[in-house]
Amino acid sequence: MKHVPVADLVIGNDLPLTVIAGPCTLESAGMGQDIAGVVKAACDAAGAQYIFKASYDKANRTSLGGIRGLGMDDGLEALQSIKKSIGVPILTDVHTEAQCAIAAEVADVLQIPAFLCRQTDMLLAAGNSGAVVNIKKGQFLAPWEMPNIVTKVESTGNSRILLTERGTSFGYNALVADMRSLPQMAQTGYPVVMDATHSVQQPGGRGGSSGGQREFAPVMARAAVAIGVGAVFIETHADPDSAPSDGPNMIYLDQMDRLIDTLMEFDSLAKARPISI
């Protein structure tokens, strides 16, 4: 079973849970600092490890008019300020090969979006950046297809890899999360992450934007953590309904401390008596 170092943290399917959390789109450095501070305090109190996540650019919006974010230059500057002021590792998305090396100067973890998870040149560029690479399993893939993707990143000499479940396409504007995929992906040896909020997304469900069912995000998180995973990915916002992206599936910031407490209880039980598959 592999352990993946991220800054001063170590992620493993048999280690205490890591929480990867933050807003979908980074709106400002101040907003990011506020969210990171609240979630870090909750994680510290509960005994969870914490990585802040936010996107400087949302290049895969449903419509042309969707708000994309601060952009790469301003976004990375804001992420650097959050990293320095709050003292947390940073995860952010990349969307082209050229972005990987630049983003890795700030981000500890580069995230490959689900729609791009089979793009060989993207995976090689991310691997060559030297950062940890978090690969979201495409909505169109079976979990047992992920070893092919892992091999591409490993070919660069980078074995700091995380694999994320975010649901599988289920008809129009719907996803289903198959919890069997978590232990199946864990058979690669790499830490597995459950994306609790995107798994309740309704892609394109509002016509010009995606919908979601945030009330089920904590359910997904609890179910995954009870199985035993390395990390859980949760998007959060003080006022999700006013967020520029993915508001319908984001969890209210003031609910995060209670959720993290609960997840750590499930995590302790799962890892004290792991199930062999």
C-alpha atoms as a printed R data frame, in Angstrom:
    type eleno elety resid chain resno       x      y       z
1   ATOM     1    CA   MET     A     1   0.000  0.000   0.000
2   ATOM     2    CA   LYS     A     2   1.511  3.288  -1.139
3   ATOM     3    CA   HIS     A     3   1.766  6.447   0.967
4   ATOM     4    CA   VAL     A     4   1.919  9.785  -0.836
5   ATOM     5    CA   PRO     A     5   3.654 12.782   0.789
6   ATOM     6    CA   VAL     A     6   2.033 16.170   0.179
7   ATOM     7    CA   ALA     A     7   4.099 18.988   1.699
8   ATOM     8    CA   ASP     A     8   4.298 18.000   5.394
9   ATOM     9    CA   LEU     A     9   1.340 15.558   5.170
10  ATOM    10    CA   VAL     A    10   1.215 11.914   4.132
11  ATOM    11    CA   ILE     A    11  -1.876 10.422   2.474
12  ATOM    12    CA   GLY     A    12  -2.632  6.707   2.548
13  ATOM    13    CA   ASN     A    13  -5.680  4.482   2.520
14  ATOM    14    CA   ASP     A    14  -4.574  3.155   5.909
15  ATOM    15    CA   LEU     A    15  -3.629  6.532   7.414
16  ATOM    16    CA   PRO     A    16  -5.849  9.107   9.163
17  ATOM    17    CA   LEU     A    17  -8.223 10.812   6.737
18  ATOM    18    CA   THR     A    18  -7.186 13.843   4.708
19  ATOM    19    CA   VAL     A    19  -9.838 16.446   3.915
20  ATOM    20    CA   ILE     A    20  -9.440 18.253   0.579
21  ATOM    21    CA   ALA     A    21 -11.823 21.196   0.728
22  ATOM    22    CA   GLY     A    22 -12.456 24.703  -0.524
23  ATOM    23    CA   PRO     A    23 -14.593 26.600  -3.015
24  ATOM    24    CA   CYS     A    24 -15.120 25.470  -6.573
25  ATOM    25    CA   THR     A    25 -13.963 28.760  -8.083
26  ATOM    26    CA   LEU     A    26 -11.524 31.027  -6.256
27  ATOM    27    CA   GLU     A    27 -13.227 34.410  -6.103
28  ATOM    28    CA   SER     A    28 -10.519 36.312  -4.181
29  ATOM    29    CA   ALA     A    29  -7.528 35.715  -1.939
30  ATOM    30    CA   GLY     A    30  -9.470 36.992   1.071
31  ATOM    31    CA   MET     A    31 -12.388 34.659   0.446
32  ATOM    32    CA   GLY     A    32 -10.004 31.729   0.082
33  ATOM    33    CA   GLN     A    33  -8.182 32.618   3.287
34  ATOM    34    CA   ASP     A    34 -11.464 32.779   5.181
35  ATOM    35    CA   ILE     A    35 -12.578 29.348   3.986
36  ATOM    36    CA   ALA     A    36  -9.159 27.770   4.477
37  ATOM    37    CA   GLY     A    37  -8.943 29.149   8.001
38  ATOM    38    CA   VAL     A    38 -12.331 27.776   9.023
39  ATOM    39    CA   VAL     A    39 -11.754 24.316   7.534
40  ATOM    40    CA   LYS     A    40  -8.200 24.042   8.861
41  ATOM    41    CA   ALA     A    41  -9.427 24.835  12.371
42  ATOM    42    CA   ALA     A    42 -12.122 22.150  12.047
43  ATOM    43    CA   CYS     A    43  -9.620 19.600  10.752
44  ATOM    44    CA   ASP     A    44  -7.100 20.406  13.486
45  ATOM    45    CA   ALA     A    45  -9.782 19.969  16.140
46  ATOM    46    CA   ALA     A    46 -10.932 16.635  14.699
47  ATOM    47    CA   GLY     A    47  -7.481 15.210  13.948
48  ATOM    48    CA   ALA     A    48  -7.822 15.302  10.158
49  ATOM    49    CA   GLN     A    49  -5.163 16.375   7.692
50  ATOM    50    CA   TYR     A    50  -6.127 19.264   5.401
51  ATOM    51    CA   ILE     A    51  -5.408 20.402   1.851
52  ATOM    52    CA   PHE     A    52  -7.033 23.576   0.491
53  ATOM    53    CA   LYS     A    53  -8.528 23.314  -2.991
54  ATOM    54    CA   ALA     A    54  -9.743 25.966  -5.386
55  ATOM    55    CA   SER     A    55  -9.676 26.535  -9.131
56  ATOM    56    CA   TYR     A    56  -8.079 29.623 -10.664
57  ATOM    57    CA   ASP     A    57  -9.890 28.808 -13.912
58  ATOM    58    CA   LYS     A    58 -12.953 26.685 -14.654
59  ATOM    59    CA   ALA     A    59 -12.288 25.814 -18.272
60  ATOM    60    CA   ASN     A    60 -15.081 23.241 -18.520
61  ATOM    61    CA   ARG     A    61 -18.132 25.361 -17.727
62  ATOM    62    CA   THR     A    62 -21.450 24.225 -19.186
63  ATOM    63    CA   SER     A    63 -22.012 27.432 -21.169
64  ATOM    64    CA   LEU     A    64 -19.820 30.112 -22.727
65  ATOM    65    CA   GLY     A    65 -21.225 32.650 -20.260
66  ATOM    66    CA   GLY     A    66 -20.145 30.695 -17.163
67  ATOM    67    CA   ILE     A    67 -17.816 32.550 -14.788
68  ATOM    68    CA   ARG     A    68 -14.361 30.998 -15.067
69  ATOM    69    CA   GLY     A    69 -12.476 32.594 -12.172
70  ATOM    70    CA   LEU     A    70  -9.478 34.834 -11.524
71  ATOM    71    CA   GLY     A    71  -7.336 33.456 -14.330
72  ATOM    72    CA   MET     A    72  -3.955 31.809 -14.027
73  ATOM    73    CA   ASP     A    73  -1.713 34.713 -12.998
74  ATOM    74    CA   ASP     A    74  -4.014 36.331 -10.449
75  ATOM    75    CA   GLY     A    75  -5.329 32.960  -9.316
76  ATOM    76    CA   LEU     A    76  -1.920 31.483  -8.579
77  ATOM    77    CA   GLU     A    77  -0.925 34.652  -6.750
78  ATOM    78    CA   ALA     A    78  -4.047 34.337  -4.594
79  ATOM    79    CA   LEU     A    79  -3.383 30.636  -3.950
80  ATOM    80    CA   GLN     A    80   0.175 31.446  -2.907
81  ATOM    81    CA   SER     A    81  -1.139 33.987  -0.397
82  ATOM    82    CA   ILE     A    82  -3.516 31.381   1.068
83  ATOM    83    CA   LYS     A    83  -0.731 28.809   1.278
84  ATOM    84    CA   LYS     A    84   1.554 31.250   3.080
85  ATOM    85    CA   SER     A    85  -0.950 32.892   5.425
86  ATOM    86    CA   ILE     A    86  -2.889 29.766   6.500
87  ATOM    87    CA   GLY     A    87  -0.042 27.277   6.211
88  ATOM    88    CA   VAL     A    88  -1.793 24.613   4.161
89  ATOM    89    CA   PRO     A    89  -0.914 22.612   1.031
90  ATOM    90    CA   ILE     A    90  -2.717 23.678  -2.149
91  ATOM    91    CA   LEU     A    91  -4.587 21.670  -4.806
92  ATOM    92    CA   THR     A    92  -5.752 23.227  -8.057
93  ATOM    93    CA   ASP     A    93  -6.922 22.088 -11.491
94  ATOM    94    CA   VAL     A    94  -4.874 22.266 -14.672
95  ATOM    95    CA   HIS     A    95  -6.441 22.218 -18.123
96  ATOM    96    CA   THR     A    96  -3.539 22.216 -20.594
97  ATOM    97    CA   GLU     A    97  -0.051 20.744 -20.687
98  ATOM    98    CA   ALA     A    98   1.501 24.222 -20.575
99  ATOM    99    CA   GLN     A    99  -0.204 25.036 -17.287
100 ATOM   100    CA   CYS     A   100   1.299 22.113 -15.370
101 ATOM   101    CA   ALA     A   101   4.846 23.340 -14.720
102 ATOM   102    CA   ILE     A   102   3.635 26.872 -13.979
103 ATOM   103    CA   ALA     A   103   0.894 25.789 -11.566
104 ATOM   104    CA   ALA     A   104   3.299 23.395  -9.820
105 ATOM   105    CA   GLU     A   105   5.389 26.382  -8.708
106 ATOM   106    CA   VAL     A   106   2.541 27.154  -6.267
107 ATOM   107    CA   ALA     A   107   0.331 24.082  -6.019
108 ATOM   108    CA   ASP     A   108   1.411 20.980  -4.129
109 ATOM   109    CA   VAL     A   109  -1.185 18.887  -5.976
110 ATOM   110    CA   LEU     A   110  -2.161 19.223  -9.635
111 ATOM   111    CA   GLN     A   111  -5.635 17.907 -10.353
112 ATOM   112    CA   ILE     A   112  -6.485 16.371 -13.717
113 ATOM   113    CA   PRO     A   113 -10.171 17.059 -14.442
114 ATOM   114    CA   ALA     A   114 -12.340 14.013 -15.112
115 ATOM   115    CA   PHE     A   115 -12.960 14.946 -18.747
116 ATOM   116    CA   LEU     A   116  -9.178 15.041 -19.363
117 ATOM   117    CA   CYS     A   117  -8.140 11.953 -17.424
118 ATOM   118    CA   ARG     A   118  -7.130  9.941 -20.516
119 ATOM   119    CA   GLN     A   119  -5.238 12.771 -22.227
120 ATOM   120    CA   THR     A   120  -1.747 11.321 -22.398
121 ATOM   121    CA   ASP     A   121   0.125 14.586 -22.888
122 ATOM   122    CA   MET     A   122  -1.697 16.158 -19.921
123 ATOM   123    CA   LEU     A   123  -0.790 13.242 -17.670
124 ATOM   124    CA   LEU     A   124   2.838 13.289 -18.775
125 ATOM   125    CA   ALA     A   125   3.130 17.040 -18.243
126 ATOM   126    CA   ALA     A   126   1.572 16.773 -14.796
127 ATOM   127    CA   GLY     A   127   3.874 13.912 -13.877
128 ATOM   128    CA   ASN     A   128   6.936 15.761 -15.116
129 ATOM   129    CA   SER     A   129   6.001 18.824 -13.040
130 ATOM   130    CA   GLY     A   130   7.134 17.039  -9.882
131 ATOM   131    CA   ALA     A   131   3.889 17.842  -8.066
132 ATOM   132    CA   VAL     A   132   1.511 15.267  -6.641
133 ATOM   133    CA   VAL     A   133  -0.985 14.322  -9.377
134 ATOM   134    CA   ASN     A   134  -4.636 13.804  -8.437
135 ATOM   135    CA   ILE     A   135  -6.511 12.139 -11.289
136 ATOM   136    CA   LYS     A   136 -10.281 12.304 -11.299
137 ATOM   137    CA   LYS     A   137 -11.795  9.177 -12.830
138 ATOM   138    CA   GLY     A   138 -13.794 10.151 -15.884
139 ATOM   139    CA   GLN     A   139 -17.567  9.816 -15.710
140 ATOM   140    CA   PHE     A   140 -17.210  7.557 -18.740
141 ATOM   141    CA   LEU     A   141 -14.675  5.107 -17.247
142 ATOM   142    CA   ALA     A   142 -14.899  1.939 -15.213
143 ATOM   143    CA   PRO     A   143 -12.674  1.870 -12.119
144 ATOM   144    CA   TRP     A   144 -10.655 -1.053 -13.453
145 ATOM   145    CA   GLU     A   145  -9.502  1.147 -16.357
146 ATOM   146    CA   MET     A   146  -7.554  3.445 -14.031
147 ATOM   147    CA   PRO     A   147  -4.317  1.370 -14.001
148 ATOM   148    CA   ASN     A   148  -3.730  2.401 -17.635
149 ATOM   149    CA   ILE     A   149  -3.888  6.035 -16.552
150 ATOM   150    CA   VAL     A   150  -1.636  5.424 -13.559
151 ATOM   151    CA   THR     A   151   0.974  3.856 -15.848
152 ATOM   152    CA   LYS     A   152   1.169  7.039 -17.921
153 ATOM   153    CA   VAL     A   153   2.048  9.175 -14.894
154 ATOM   154    CA   GLU     A   154   4.412  6.538 -13.492
155 ATOM   155    CA   SER     A   155   6.315  6.575 -16.805
156 ATOM   156    CA   THR     A   156   7.596 10.057 -15.876
157 ATOM   157    CA   GLY     A   157   9.174  8.694 -12.692
158 ATOM   158    CA   ASN     A   158   6.500 10.342 -10.555
159 ATOM   159    CA   SER     A   159   4.741  7.906  -8.222
160 ATOM   160    CA   ARG     A   160   3.009 10.520  -6.075
161 ATOM   161    CA   ILE     A   161  -0.468  9.794  -7.415
162 ATOM   162    CA   LEU     A   162  -4.001 10.099  -6.006
163 ATOM   163    CA   LEU     A   163  -7.100  8.615  -7.669
164 ATOM   164    CA   THR     A   164 -10.486 10.284  -7.251
165 ATOM   165    CA   GLU     A   165 -14.003  8.902  -7.673
166 ATOM   166    CA   ARG     A   166 -16.539 11.532  -8.735
167 ATOM   167    CA   GLY     A   167 -19.421  9.477 -10.069
168 ATOM   168    CA   THR     A   168 -20.330  7.810 -13.339
169 ATOM   169    CA   SER     A   169 -22.715  9.078 -16.013
170 ATOM   170    CA   PHE     A   170 -26.197  7.668 -15.522
171 ATOM   171    CA   GLY     A   171 -28.530  8.799 -18.271
172 ATOM   172    CA   TYR     A   172 -29.008 12.506 -18.932
173 ATOM   173    CA   ASN     A   173 -27.896 15.105 -16.323
174 ATOM   174    CA   ALA     A   174 -27.307 12.465 -13.678
175 ATOM   175    CA   LEU     A   175 -24.451 10.629 -11.981
176 ATOM   176    CA   VAL     A   176 -24.341  7.526  -9.826
177 ATOM   177    CA   ALA     A   177 -21.588  6.764  -7.316
178 ATOM   178    CA   ASP     A   178 -20.682  3.086  -7.189
179 ATOM   179    CA   MET     A   179 -18.894  2.511  -3.880
180 ATOM   180    CA   ARG     A   180 -17.321 -0.646  -5.293
181 ATOM   181    CA   SER     A   181 -15.049  1.611  -7.318
182 ATOM   182    CA   LEU     A   182 -13.189  2.768  -4.200
183 ATOM   183    CA   PRO     A   183 -11.658 -0.603  -3.229
184 ATOM   184    CA   GLN     A   184 -11.263 -1.450  -6.917
185 ATOM   185    CA   MET     A   185  -9.130  1.651  -7.519
186 ATOM   186    CA   ALA     A   186  -7.290  1.036  -4.248
187 ATOM   187    CA   GLN     A   187  -6.025 -2.213  -5.782
188 ATOM   188    CA   THR     A   188  -3.559 -0.018  -7.711
189 ATOM   189    CA   GLY     A   189  -1.914  0.577  -4.342
190 ATOM   190    CA   TYR     A   190  -2.444  4.324  -4.530
191 ATOM   191    CA   PRO     A   191  -4.536  6.435  -2.147
192 ATOM   192    CA   VAL     A   192  -8.157  6.846  -3.183
193 ATOM   193    CA   VAL     A   193 -10.159 10.061  -2.804
194 ATOM   194    CA   MET     A   194 -13.958 10.327  -2.724
195 ATOM   195    CA   ASP     A   195 -15.309 13.500  -4.311
196 ATOM   196    CA   ALA     A   196 -18.469 13.819  -2.239
197 ATOM   197    CA   THR     A   197 -19.787 17.015  -3.787
198 ATOM   198    CA   HIS     A   198 -19.238 16.421  -7.503
199 ATOM   199    CA   SER     A   199 -20.755 12.959  -7.164
200 ATOM   200    CA   VAL     A   200 -24.097 14.636  -6.395
201 ATOM   201    CA   GLN     A   201 -23.765 17.096  -9.271
202 ATOM   202    CA   GLN     A   202 -26.365 17.118 -12.043
203 ATOM   203    CA   PRO     A   203 -24.220 17.970 -15.089
204 ATOM   204    CA   GLY     A   204 -25.914 20.549 -17.286
205 ATOM   205    CA   GLY     A   205 -29.070 20.001 -15.274
206 ATOM   206    CA   ARG     A   206 -30.070 23.652 -15.380
207 ATOM   207    CA   GLY     A   207 -29.636 24.032 -19.110
208 ATOM   208    CA   GLY     A   208 -26.903 26.684 -19.008
209 ATOM   209    CA   SER     A   209 -25.294 25.392 -15.811
210 ATOM   210    CA   SER     A   210 -25.077 22.289 -13.652
211 ATOM   211    CA   GLY     A   211 -27.465 21.471 -10.855
212 ATOM   212    CA   GLY     A   212 -26.852 19.383  -7.779
213 ATOM   213    CA   GLN     A   213 -28.247 17.822  -4.622
214 ATOM   214    CA   ARG     A   214 -26.060 19.077  -1.795
215 ATOM   215    CA   GLU     A   215 -28.171 17.323   0.827
216 ATOM   216    CA   PHE     A   216 -26.690 14.014  -0.333
217 ATOM   217    CA   ALA     A   217 -23.023 15.120  -0.303
218 ATOM   218    CA   PRO     A   218 -22.538 14.301   3.401
219 ATOM   219    CA   VAL     A   219 -24.142 10.907   2.759
220 ATOM   220    CA   MET     A   220 -21.611 10.160   0.017
221 ATOM   221    CA   ALA     A   221 -18.740 11.314   2.219
222 ATOM   222    CA   ARG     A   222 -19.821  9.154   5.155
223 ATOM   223    CA   ALA     A   223 -20.361  6.086   2.979
224 ATOM   224    CA   ALA     A   224 -16.916  6.378   1.386
225 ATOM   225    CA   VAL     A   225 -15.064  7.068   4.620
226 ATOM   226    CA   ALA     A   226 -16.774  4.080   6.247
227 ATOM   227    CA   ILE     A   227 -15.175  1.885   3.562
228 ATOM   228    CA   GLY     A   228 -11.732  3.300   4.257
229 ATOM   229    CA   VAL     A   229 -10.206  5.852   1.867
230 ATOM   230    CA   GLY     A   230  -7.181  8.119   1.914
231 ATOM   231    CA   ALA     A   231  -9.058 11.382   1.489
232 ATOM   232    CA   VAL     A   232 -12.433 12.977   0.927
233 ATOM   233    CA   PHE     A   233 -12.921 15.914  -1.435
234 ATOM   234    CA   ILE     A   234 -15.580 18.458  -0.468
235 ATOM   235    CA   GLU     A   235 -16.401 21.809  -2.015
236 ATOM   236    CA   THR     A   236 -17.661 24.382   0.455
237 ATOM   237    CA   HIS     A   237 -18.753 28.024   0.472
238 ATOM   238    CA   ALA     A   238 -20.213 30.440   3.017
239 ATOM   239    CA   ASP     A   239 -23.171 31.063   0.687
240 ATOM   240    CA   PRO     A   240 -23.298 28.316  -1.949
241 ATOM   241    CA   ASP     A   241 -26.380 29.707  -3.658
242 ATOM   242    CA   SER     A   242 -24.415 32.824  -4.615
243 ATOM   243    CA   ALA     A   243 -21.298 30.940  -5.710
244 ATOM   244    CA   PRO     A   244 -20.291 31.390  -9.365
245 ATOM   245    CA   SER     A   245 -19.812 27.650  -9.941
246 ATOM   246    CA   ASP     A   246 -21.245 24.400  -8.554
247 ATOM   247    CA   GLY     A   247 -23.265 26.100  -5.831
248 ATOM   248    CA   PRO     A   248 -26.084 23.498  -5.832
249 ATOM   249    CA   ASN     A   249 -23.772 20.705  -4.697
250 ATOM   250    CA   MET     A   250 -21.471 22.646  -2.320
251 ATOM   251    CA   ILE     A   251 -21.777 22.302   1.456
252 ATOM   252    CA   TYR     A   252 -22.344 25.345   3.661
253 ATOM   253    CA   LEU     A   253 -19.105 26.378   5.356
254 ATOM   254    CA   ASP     A   254 -20.727 26.571   8.786
255 ATOM   255    CA   GLN     A   255 -21.632 22.866   8.526
256 ATOM   256    CA   MET     A   256 -18.115 21.660   7.833
257 ATOM   257    CA   ASP     A   257 -16.920 21.294  11.431
258 ATOM   258    CA   ARG     A   258 -19.732 18.905  12.349
259 ATOM   259    CA   LEU     A   259 -19.290 16.910   9.138
260 ATOM   260    CA   ILE     A   260 -15.528 16.581   9.632
261 ATOM   261    CA   ASP     A   261 -16.059 15.404  13.221
262 ATOM   262    CA   THR     A   262 -18.446 12.735  11.977
263 ATOM   263    CA   LEU     A   263 -16.129 11.659   9.161
264 ATOM   264    CA   MET     A   264 -13.235 11.191  11.561
265 ATOM   265    CA   GLU     A   265 -15.373  8.886  13.695
266 ATOM   266    CA   PHE     A   266 -16.167  6.751  10.641
267 ATOM   267    CA   ASP     A   267 -12.506  6.897   9.573
268 ATOM   268    CA   SER     A   268 -11.255  5.644  12.934
269 ATOM   269    CA   LEU     A   269 -13.662  2.716  12.854
270 ATOM   270    CA   ALA     A   270 -12.908  1.790   9.244
271 ATOM   271    CA   LYS     A   271  -9.150  1.806   9.754
272 ATOM   272    CA   ALA     A   272  -9.207  0.056  13.107
273 ATOM   273    CA   ARG     A   273 -10.989 -2.906  11.503
274 ATOM   274    CA   PRO     A   274 -10.254 -2.758   7.761
275 ATOM   275    CA   ILE     A   275 -12.091 -5.037   5.333
276 ATOM   276    CA   SER     A   276  -9.884 -7.043   2.994
277 ATOM   277    CA   ILE     A   277 -11.132 -7.174  -0.592
